[in-house]
Amino acid sequence: MIELTINGQPQQFEAPINVTQLIDHLSLHGKRFAIECNGEIIPRSRFSEQILAHGDQLEVVVAVGGG
């Protein structure tokens, strides 16, 4: 079991996951967003290879349009 902090809220997962799996979990497909892990932006090209570990601090920012 691992615990990640996502936007200040602790969440637990059965096993380590990659960023692509996190996107599925958060239902972010089709949205414009950025993910920061421990203070560093994760490039989209690394989503499938970036494994998240116990204690990682994540910030997920979703772009909102309007005007």
Distance bins in CASP14 RR format, pairs under 12 A and 6 or more apart:
PFRMAT RR
TARGET T0000
AUTHOR 0000-0000-0000
RMODE 2
METHOD distances of the structure
MODEL  1
1 10 0 0 0 0 0 1 0 0 0 0 0
1 11 0 0 0 0 0 1 0 0 0 0 0
1 12 1 0 1 0 0 0 0 0 0 0 0
1 13 1 0 0 1 0 0 0 0 0 0 0
1 14 1 0 0 1 0 0 0 0 0 0 0
1 15 1 0 0 1 0 0 0 0 0 0 0
1 16 0 0 0 0 0 1 0 0 0 0 0
1 17 0 0 0 0 0 1 0 0 0 0 0
1 54 0 0 0 0 1 0 0 0 0 0 0
1 55 0 0 0 0 0 1 0 0 0 0 0
2 10 0 0 0 0 0 1 0 0 0 0 0
2 11 0 0 0 0 1 0 0 0 0 0 0
2 12 1 0 0 1 0 0 0 0 0 0 0
2 13 1 0 1 0 0 0 0 0 0 0 0
2 14 0 0 0 0 1 0 0 0 0 0 0
2 15 1 0 0 1 0 0 0 0 0 0 0
2 16 1 0 1 0 0 0 0 0 0 0 0
2 17 1 0 0 1 0 0 0 0 0 0 0
2 21 0 0 0 0 0 1 0 0 0 0 0
2 22 0 0 0 0 0 1 0 0 0 0 0
2 51 0 0 0 0 0 1 0 0 0 0 0
2 52 1 0 0 1 0 0 0 0 0 0 0
2 53 1 0 0 1 0 0 0 0 0 0 0
2 54 1 1 0 0 0 0 0 0 0 0 0
2 55 1 0 0 1 0 0 0 0 0 0 0
2 56 0 0 0 0 1 0 0 0 0 0 0
3 9 0 0 0 0 0 1 0 0 0 0 0
3 10 1 0 1 0 0 0 0 0 0 0 0
3 11 1 0 0 1 0 0 0 0 0 0 0
3 12 1 0 1 0 0 0 0 0 0 0 0
3 13 1 0 0 1 0 0 0 0 0 0 0
3 14 0 0 0 0 0 1 0 0 0 0 0
3 16 0 0 0 0 0 1 0 0 0 0 0
3 17 0 0 0 0 0 1 0 0 0 0 0
3 52 0 0 0 0 0 1 0 0 0 0 0
3 53 0 0 0 0 0 1 0 0 0 0 0
3 54 1 0 1 0 0 0 0 0 0 0 0
3 55 1 0 1 0 0 0 0 0 0 0 0
3 56 0 0 0 0 1 0 0 0 0 0 0
3 57 0 0 0 0 0 1 0 0 0 0 0
3 58 0 0 0 0 0 1 0 0 0 0 0
4 10 1 0 0 1 0 0 0 0 0 0 0
4 11 1 0 1 0 0 0 0 0 0 0 0
4 12 1 0 0 1 0 0 0 0 0 0 0
4 13 1 0 0 1 0 0 0 0 0 0 0
4 15 0 0 0 0 0 1 0 0 0 0 0
4 16 0 0 0 0 1 0 0 0 0 0 0
4 17 0 0 0 0 1 0 0 0 0 0 0
4 18 0 0 0 0 0 1 0 0 0 0 0
4 19 0 0 0 0 0 1 0 0 0 0 0
4 21 0 0 0 0 0 1 0 0 0 0 0
4 22 1 0 0 1 0 0 0 0 0 0 0
4 25 0 0 0 0 0 1 0 0 0 0 0
4 26 0 0 0 0 0 1 0 0 0 0 0
4 35 0 0 0 0 0 1 0 0 0 0 0
4 37 0 0 0 0 1 0 0 0 0 0 0
4 38 0 0 0 0 0 1 0 0 0 0 0
4 51 0 0 0 0 0 1 0 0 0 0 0
4 52 1 0 1 0 0 0 0 0 0 0 0
4 53 0 0 0 0 1 0 0 0 0 0 0
4 54 1 0 0 1 0 0 0 0 0 0 0
4 55 1 0 0 1 0 0 0 0 0 0 0
4 56 1 0 1 0 0 0 0 0 0 0 0
4 57 1 0 0 1 0 0 0 0 0 0 0
4 58 1 0 1 0 0 0 0 0 0 0 0
4 59 0 0 0 0 0 1 0 0 0 0 0
4 60 0 0 0 0 0 1 0 0 0 0 0
5 11 1 0 0 1 0 0 0 0 0 0 0
5 12 0 0 0 0 0 1 0 0 0 0 0
5 13 0 0 0 0 0 1 0 0 0 0 0
5 36 0 0 0 0 0 1 0 0 0 0 0
5 37 0 0 0 0 0 1 0 0 0 0 0
5 38 0 0 0 0 0 1 0 0 0 0 0
5 39 0 0 0 0 0 1 0 0 0 0 0
5 52 0 0 0 0 0 1 0 0 0 0 0
5 53 0 0 0 0 0 1 0 0 0 0 0
5 54 0 0 0 0 0 1 0 0 0 0 0
5 55 1 0 0 1 0 0 0 0 0 0 0
5 56 1 0 0 1 0 0 0 0 0 0 0
5 57 1 0 1 0 0 0 0 0 0 0 0
5 58 1 0 0 1 0 0 0 0 0 0 0
5 59 0 0 0 0 1 0 0 0 0 0 0
5 60 0 0 0 0 0 1 0 0 0 0 0
6 12 0 0 0 0 0 1 0 0 0 0 0
6 13 0 0 0 0 0 1 0 0 0 0 0
6 17 0 0 0 0 0 1 0 0 0 0 0
6 19 0 0 0 0 0 1 0 0 0 0 0
6 22 1 0 0 1 0 0 0 0 0 0 0
6 23 0 0 0 0 0 1 0 0 0 0 0
6 25 0 0 0 0 1 0 0 0 0 0 0
6 26 1 0 0 1 0 0 0 0 0 0 0
6 28 0 0 0 0 0 1 0 0 0 0 0
6 35 0 0 0 0 1 0 0 0 0 0 0
6 36 0 0 0 0 0 1 0 0 0 0 0
6 37 0 0 0 0 0 1 0 0 0 0 0
6 52 0 0 0 0 1 0 0 0 0 0 0
6 55 0 0 0 0 0 1 0 0 0 0 0
6 56 0 0 0 0 1 0 0 0 0 0 0
6 57 0 0 0 0 1 0 0 0 0 0 0
6 58 1 0 1 0 0 0 0 0 0 0 0
6 59 1 0 0 1 0 0 0 0 0 0 0
6 60 1 0 0 1 0 0 0 0 0 0 0
6 61 0 0 0 0 0 1 0 0 0 0 0
7 22 0 0 0 0 0 1 0 0 0 0 0
7 26 0 0 0 0 1 0 0 0 0 0 0
7 33 0 0 0 0 0 1 0 0 0 0 0
7 35 0 0 0 0 0 1 0 0 0 0 0
7 36 0 0 0 0 0 1 0 0 0 0 0
7 57 0 0 0 0 1 0 0 0 0 0 0
7 58 1 0 0 1 0 0 0 0 0 0 0
7 59 1 0 0 1 0 0 0 0 0 0 0
7 60 1 0 1 0 0 0 0 0 0 0 0
7 61 0 0 0 0 1 0 0 0 0 0 0
7 62 0 0 0 0 0 1 0 0 0 0 0
8 36 0 0 0 0 0 1 0 0 0 0 0
8 55 0 0 0 0 0 1 0 0 0 0 0
8 56 0 0 0 0 0 1 0 0 0 0 0
8 57 1 0 0 1 0 0 0 0 0 0 0
8 58 0 0 0 0 1 0 0 0 0 0 0
8 59 0 0 0 0 1 0 0 0 0 0 0
8 60 0 0 0 0 0 1 0 0 0 0 0
9 26 0 0 0 0 0 1 0 0 0 0 0
9 57 0 0 0 0 0 1 0 0 0 0 0
9 58 0 0 0 0 1 0 0 0 0 0 0
9 59 0 0 0 0 0 1 0 0 0 0 0
9 60 0 0 0 0 0 1 0 0 0 0 0
10 54 0 0 0 0 0 1 0 0 0 0 0
10 55 0 0 0 0 1 0 0 0 0 0 0
10 56 0 0 0 0 0 1 0 0 0 0 0
10 57 0 0 0 0 0 1 0 0 0 0 0
10 58 0 0 0 0 0 1 0 0 0 0 0
11 17 0 0 0 0 0 1 0 0 0 0 0
11 22 0 0 0 0 1 0 0 0 0 0 0
11 25 0 0 0 0 1 0 0 0 0 0 0
11 26 0 0 0 0 1 0 0 0 0 0 0
11 52 0 0 0 0 0 1 0 0 0 0 0
11 54 0 0 0 0 0 1 0 0 0 0 0
11 55 0 0 0 0 0 1 0 0 0 0 0
11 56 0 0 0 0 0 1 0 0 0 0 0
11 57 0 0 0 0 0 1 0 0 0 0 0
11 58 0 0 0 0 1 0 0 0 0 0 0
11 60 0 0 0 0 0 1 0 0 0 0 0
12 25 0 0 0 0 0 1 0 0 0 0 0
12 54 0 0 0 0 1 0 0 0 0 0 0
12 55 0 0 0 0 0 1 0 0 0 0 0
13 21 0 0 0 0 1 0 0 0 0 0 0
13 22 0 0 0 0 1 0 0 0 0 0 0
13 24 0 0 0 0 0 1 0 0 0 0 0
13 25 1 0 0 1 0 0 0 0 0 0 0
13 26 0 0 0 0 0 1 0 0 0 0 0
13 51 0 0 0 0 0 1 0 0 0 0 0
13 52 0 0 0 0 1 0 0 0 0 0 0
13 53 0 0 0 0 0 1 0 0 0 0 0
13 54 0 0 0 0 1 0 0 0 0 0 0
13 55 0 0 0 0 0 1 0 0 0 0 0
13 56 0 0 0 0 0 1 0 0 0 0 0
13 58 0 0 0 0 0 1 0 0 0 0 0
14 21 0 0 0 0 0 1 0 0 0 0 0
14 25 0 0 0 0 0 1 0 0 0 0 0
14 54 0 0 0 0 0 1 0 0 0 0 0
15 21 0 0 0 0 1 0 0 0 0 0 0
15 51 0 0 0 0 0 1 0 0 0 0 0
15 52 0 0 0 0 0 1 0 0 0 0 0
15 53 0 0 0 0 0 1 0 0 0 0 0
15 54 0 0 0 0 0 1 0 0 0 0 0
16 22 0 0 0 0 0 1 0 0 0 0 0
16 50 0 0 0 0 0 1 0 0 0 0 0
16 51 1 0 1 0 0 0 0 0 0 0 0
16 52 1 0 0 1 0 0 0 0 0 0 0
16 53 1 0 1 0 0 0 0 0 0 0 0
16 54 1 0 0 1 0 0 0 0 0 0 0
16 55 0 0 0 0 0 1 0 0 0 0 0
16 56 0 0 0 0 1 0 0 0 0 0 0
17 23 0 0 0 0 1 0 0 0 0 0 0
17 24 0 0 0 0 1 0 0 0 0 0 0
17 25 1 0 0 1 0 0 0 0 0 0 0
17 26 0 0 0 0 0 1 0 0 0 0 0
17 37 0 0 0 0 0 1 0 0 0 0 0
17 47 0 0 0 0 0 1 0 0 0 0 0
17 48 0 0 0 0 0 1 0 0 0 0 0
17 50 0 0 0 0 1 0 0 0 0 0 0
17 51 1 0 0 1 0 0 0 0 0 0 0
17 52 1 0 1 0 0 0 0 0 0 0 0
17 53 0 0 0 0 1 0 0 0 0 0 0
17 54 0 0 0 0 0 1 0 0 0 0 0
17 56 0 0 0 0 0 1 0 0 0 0 0
17 58 0 0 0 0 0 1 0 0 0 0 0
18 24 0 0 0 0 0 1 0 0 0 0 0
18 25 0 0 0 0 0 1 0 0 0 0 0
18 35 0 0 0 0 0 1 0 0 0 0 0
18 37 0 0 0 0 0 1 0 0 0 0 0
18 42 0 0 0 0 0 1 0 0 0 0 0
18 46 0 0 0 0 1 0 0 0 0 0 0
18 47 1 0 0 1 0 0 0 0 0 0 0
18 48 1 0 1 0 0 0 0 0 0 0 0
18 49 1 0 0 1 0 0 0 0 0 0 0
18 50 1 0 1 0 0 0 0 0 0 0 0
18 51 1 0 1 0 0 0 0 0 0 0 0
18 52 1 0 0 1 0 0 0 0 0 0 0
18 53 0 0 0 0 0 1 0 0 0 0 0
18 56 0 0 0 0 0 1 0 0 0 0 0
19 25 0 0 0 0 0 1 0 0 0 0 0
19 26 0 0 0 0 0 1 0 0 0 0 0
19 28 0 0 0 0 0 1 0 0 0 0 0
19 33 0 0 0 0 0 1 0 0 0 0 0
19 34 0 0 0 0 0 1 0 0 0 0 0
19 35 1 0 0 1 0 0 0 0 0 0 0
19 36 0 0 0 0 0 1 0 0 0 0 0
19 37 1 0 0 1 0 0 0 0 0 0 0
19 41 0 0 0 0 0 1 0 0 0 0 0
19 42 1 0 1 0 0 0 0 0 0 0 0
19 43 0 0 0 0 1 0 0 0 0 0 0
19 44 0 0 0 0 1 0 0 0 0 0 0
19 45 0 0 0 0 0 1 0 0 0 0 0
19 46 1 0 0 1 0 0 0 0 0 0 0
19 47 1 0 1 0 0 0 0 0 0 0 0
19 48 1 0 0 1 0 0 0 0 0 0 0
19 49 0 0 0 0 1 0 0 0 0 0 0
19 50 1 0 1 0 0 0 0 0 0 0 0
19 51 0 0 0 0 1 0 0 0 0 0 0
19 52 1 0 0 1 0 0 0 0 0 0 0
19 53 0 0 0 0 0 1 0 0 0 0 0
19 56 0 0 0 0 0 1 0 0 0 0 0
19 58 0 0 0 0 1 0 0 0 0 0 0
19 60 0 0 0 0 0 1 0 0 0 0 0
20 26 0 0 0 0 0 1 0 0 0 0 0
20 28 0 0 0 0 0 1 0 0 0 0 0
20 29 0 0 0 0 0 1 0 0 0 0 0
20 35 0 0 0 0 0 1 0 0 0 0 0
20 42 0 0 0 0 0 1 0 0 0 0 0
20 44 0 0 0 0 1 0 0 0 0 0 0
20 45 0 0 0 0 0 1 0 0 0 0 0
20 46 0 0 0 0 1 0 0 0 0 0 0
20 47 1 0 1 0 0 0 0 0 0 0 0
20 48 1 0 1 0 0 0 0 0 0 0 0
20 49 0 0 0 0 1 0 0 0 0 0 0
20 50 0 0 0 0 1 0 0 0 0 0 0
20 51 0 0 0 0 0 1 0 0 0 0 0
20 52 0 0 0 0 0 1 0 0 0 0 0
21 28 0 0 0 0 0 1 0 0 0 0 0
21 47 0 0 0 0 1 0 0 0 0 0 0
21 48 0 0 0 0 1 0 0 0 0 0 0
21 49 0 0 0 0 0 1 0 0 0 0 0
21 50 0 0 0 0 0 1 0 0 0 0 0
21 51 0 0 0 0 1 0 0 0 0 0 0
21 52 0 0 0 0 1 0 0 0 0 0 0
22 28 0 0 0 0 1 0 0 0 0 0 0
22 29 0 0 0 0 0 1 0 0 0 0 0
22 33 0 0 0 0 0 1 0 0 0 0 0
22 35 1 0 0 1 0 0 0 0 0 0 0
22 37 0 0 0 0 1 0 0 0 0 0 0
22 42 0 0 0 0 1 0 0 0 0 0 0
22 47 0 0 0 0 1 0 0 0 0 0 0
22 48 0 0 0 0 0 1 0 0 0 0 0
22 50 0 0 0 0 1 0 0 0 0 0 0
22 51 0 0 0 0 0 1 0 0 0 0 0
22 52 1 0 0 1 0 0 0 0 0 0 0
22 56 0 0 0 0 1 0 0 0 0 0 0
22 58 1 0 0 1 0 0 0 0 0 0 0
22 60 0 0 0 0 1 0 0 0 0 0 0
23 29 1 0 0 1 0 0 0 0 0 0 0
23 30 0 0 0 0 1 0 0 0 0 0 0
23 31 0 0 0 0 1 0 0 0 0 0 0
23 33 0 0 0 0 1 0 0 0 0 0 0
23 34 0 0 0 0 0 1 0 0 0 0 0
23 35 1 0 0 1 0 0 0 0 0 0 0
23 42 0 0 0 0 0 1 0 0 0 0 0
23 44 0 0 0 0 1 0 0 0 0 0 0
23 47 1 0 0 1 0 0 0 0 0 0 0
23 48 0 0 0 0 1 0 0 0 0 0 0
23 50 0 0 0 0 0 1 0 0 0 0 0
23 52 0 0 0 0 0 1 0 0 0 0 0
23 58 0 0 0 0 0 1 0 0 0 0 0
23 60 0 0 0 0 1 0 0 0 0 0 0
23 62 0 0 0 0 0 1 0 0 0 0 0
24 30 0 0 0 0 0 1 0 0 0 0 0
24 47 0 0 0 0 0 1 0 0 0 0 0
24 48 0 0 0 0 0 1 0 0 0 0 0
25 52 0 0 0 0 0 1 0 0 0 0 0
25 58 0 0 0 0 0 1 0 0 0 0 0
25 60 0 0 0 0 0 1 0 0 0 0 0
26 33 0 0 0 0 1 0 0 0 0 0 0
26 35 0 0 0 0 1 0 0 0 0 0 0
26 58 0 0 0 0 1 0 0 0 0 0 0
26 60 1 0 0 1 0 0 0 0 0 0 0
26 61 0 0 0 0 0 1 0 0 0 0 0
26 62 0 0 0 0 1 0 0 0 0 0 0
27 33 0 0 0 0 0 1 0 0 0 0 0
27 60 0 0 0 0 0 1 0 0 0 0 0
27 62 0 0 0 0 0 1 0 0 0 0 0
28 34 0 0 0 0 0 1 0 0 0 0 0
28 35 0 0 0 0 1 0 0 0 0 0 0
28 44 0 0 0 0 0 1 0 0 0 0 0
28 47 0 0 0 0 0 1 0 0 0 0 0
28 60 1 0 0 1 0 0 0 0 0 0 0
28 61 0 0 0 0 0 1 0 0 0 0 0
28 62 1 0 0 1 0 0 0 0 0 0 0
28 63 0 0 0 0 0 1 0 0 0 0 0
29 47 0 0 0 0 0 1 0 0 0 0 0
29 62 0 0 0 0 0 1 0 0 0 0 0
30 62 0 0 0 0 0 1 0 0 0 0 0
30 63 0 0 0 0 0 1 0 0 0 0 0
31 60 0 0 0 0 0 1 0 0 0 0 0
31 61 0 0 0 0 0 1 0 0 0 0 0
31 62 1 0 1 0 0 0 0 0 0 0 0
31 63 1 0 0 1 0 0 0 0 0 0 0
31 64 0 0 0 0 1 0 0 0 0 0 0
31 65 0 0 0 0 0 1 0 0 0 0 0
32 44 0 0 0 0 0 1 0 0 0 0 0
32 60 0 0 0 0 0 1 0 0 0 0 0
32 61 0 0 0 0 1 0 0 0 0 0 0
32 62 1 0 0 1 0 0 0 0 0 0 0
32 63 1 1 0 0 0 0 0 0 0 0 0
32 64 0 0 0 0 1 0 0 0 0 0 0
32 65 0 0 0 0 1 0 0 0 0 0 0
33 41 0 0 0 0 0 1 0 0 0 0 0
33 42 0 0 0 0 0 1 0 0 0 0 0
33 44 0 0 0 0 1 0 0 0 0 0 0
33 47 0 0 0 0 0 1 0 0 0 0 0
33 58 0 0 0 0 0 1 0 0 0 0 0
33 59 0 0 0 0 0 1 0 0 0 0 0
33 60 1 0 0 1 0 0 0 0 0 0 0
33 61 1 0 0 1 0 0 0 0 0 0 0
33 62 1 0 1 0 0 0 0 0 0 0 0
33 63 1 0 0 1 0 0 0 0 0 0 0
33 64 0 0 0 0 0 1 0 0 0 0 0
34 40 0 0 0 0 0 1 0 0 0 0 0
34 41 1 0 0 1 0 0 0 0 0 0 0
34 42 0 0 0 0 1 0 0 0 0 0 0
34 43 0 0 0 0 1 0 0 0 0 0 0
34 44 0 0 0 0 1 0 0 0 0 0 0
34 47 0 0 0 0 0 1 0 0 0 0 0
34 58 0 0 0 0 0 1 0 0 0 0 0
34 59 0 0 0 0 1 0 0 0 0 0 0
34 60 1 0 0 1 0 0 0 0 0 0 0
34 61 1 0 1 0 0 0 0 0 0 0 0
34 62 0 0 0 0 1 0 0 0 0 0 0
34 63 0 0 0 0 1 0 0 0 0 0 0
35 41 1 0 0 1 0 0 0 0 0 0 0
35 42 1 0 1 0 0 0 0 0 0 0 0
35 43 0 0 0 0 1 0 0 0 0 0 0
35 44 0 0 0 0 1 0 0 0 0 0 0
35 46 0 0 0 0 0 1 0 0 0 0 0
35 47 1 0 0 1 0 0 0 0 0 0 0
35 50 0 0 0 0 1 0 0 0 0 0 0
35 52 0 0 0 0 1 0 0 0 0 0 0
35 56 0 0 0 0 0 1 0 0 0 0 0
35 57 0 0 0 0 0 1 0 0 0 0 0
35 58 1 0 0 1 0 0 0 0 0 0 0
35 59 1 0 0 1 0 0 0 0 0 0 0
35 60 1 0 1 0 0 0 0 0 0 0 0
35 61 1 0 0 1 0 0 0 0 0 0 0
35 62 0 0 0 0 0 1 0 0 0 0 0
36 42 1 0 0 1 0 0 0 0 0 0 0
36 43 0 0 0 0 0 1 0 0 0 0 0
36 50 0 0 0 0 0 1 0 0 0 0 0
36 56 0 0 0 0 0 1 0 0 0 0 0
36 57 0 0 0 0 1 0 0 0 0 0 0
36 58 1 0 0 1 0 0 0 0 0 0 0
36 59 1 0 1 0 0 0 0 0 0 0 0
36 60 1 0 0 1 0 0 0 0 0 0 0
36 61 1 0 0 1 0 0 0 0 0 0 0
37 43 0 0 0 0 0 1 0 0 0 0 0
37 46 0 0 0 0 1 0 0 0 0 0 0
37 47 0 0 0 0 0 1 0 0 0 0 0
37 50 1 0 0 1 0 0 0 0 0 0 0
37 51 0 0 0 0 0 1 0 0 0 0 0
37 52 1 0 0 1 0 0 0 0 0 0 0
37 53 0 0 0 0 1 0 0 0 0 0 0
37 55 0 0 0 0 0 1 0 0 0 0 0
37 56 1 0 1 0 0 0 0 0 0 0 0
37 57 1 0 0 1 0 0 0 0 0 0 0
37 58 1 0 1 0 0 0 0 0 0 0 0
37 59 0 0 0 0 1 0 0 0 0 0 0
37 60 0 0 0 0 1 0 0 0 0 0 0
38 50 0 0 0 0 0 1 0 0 0 0 0
38 52 0 0 0 0 1 0 0 0 0 0 0
38 53 0 0 0 0 1 0 0 0 0 0 0
38 55 0 0 0 0 1 0 0 0 0 0 0
38 56 1 0 1 0 0 0 0 0 0 0 0
38 57 1 0 1 0 0 0 0 0 0 0 0
38 58 0 0 0 0 1 0 0 0 0 0 0
38 59 0 0 0 0 1 0 0 0 0 0 0
39 56 0 0 0 0 0 1 0 0 0 0 0
39 57 1 0 0 1 0 0 0 0 0 0 0
39 58 0 0 0 0 1 0 0 0 0 0 0
39 59 1 0 0 1 0 0 0 0 0 0 0
40 46 0 0 0 0 0 1 0 0 0 0 0
40 50 0 0 0 0 0 1 0 0 0 0 0
40 56 0 0 0 0 0 1 0 0 0 0 0
40 57 0 0 0 0 0 1 0 0 0 0 0
40 58 0 0 0 0 0 1 0 0 0 0 0
40 59 0 0 0 0 0 1 0 0 0 0 0
41 47 0 0 0 0 0 1 0 0 0 0 0
41 50 0 0 0 0 0 1 0 0 0 0 0
41 58 0 0 0 0 0 1 0 0 0 0 0
41 59 0 0 0 0 1 0 0 0 0 0 0
41 60 0 0 0 0 0 1 0 0 0 0 0
41 61 0 0 0 0 1 0 0 0 0 0 0
42 48 0 0 0 0 0 1 0 0 0 0 0
42 49 0 0 0 0 1 0 0 0 0 0 0
42 50 1 0 1 0 0 0 0 0 0 0 0
42 51 0 0 0 0 0 1 0 0 0 0 0
42 52 0 0 0 0 1 0 0 0 0 0 0
42 56 0 0 0 0 0 1 0 0 0 0 0
42 58 0 0 0 0 1 0 0 0 0 0 0
42 59 0 0 0 0 0 1 0 0 0 0 0
42 60 0 0 0 0 0 1 0 0 0 0 0
42 61 0 0 0 0 0 1 0 0 0 0 0
43 49 0 0 0 0 0 1 0 0 0 0 0
43 50 0 0 0 0 1 0 0 0 0 0 0
44 50 0 0 0 0 0 1 0 0 0 0 0
46 52 0 0 0 0 0 1 0 0 0 0 0
50 56 0 0 0 0 1 0 0 0 0 0 0
50 58 0 0 0 0 0 1 0 0 0 0 0
52 58 1 0 0 1 0 0 0 0 0 0 0
52 60 0 0 0 0 0 1 0 0 0 0 0
END
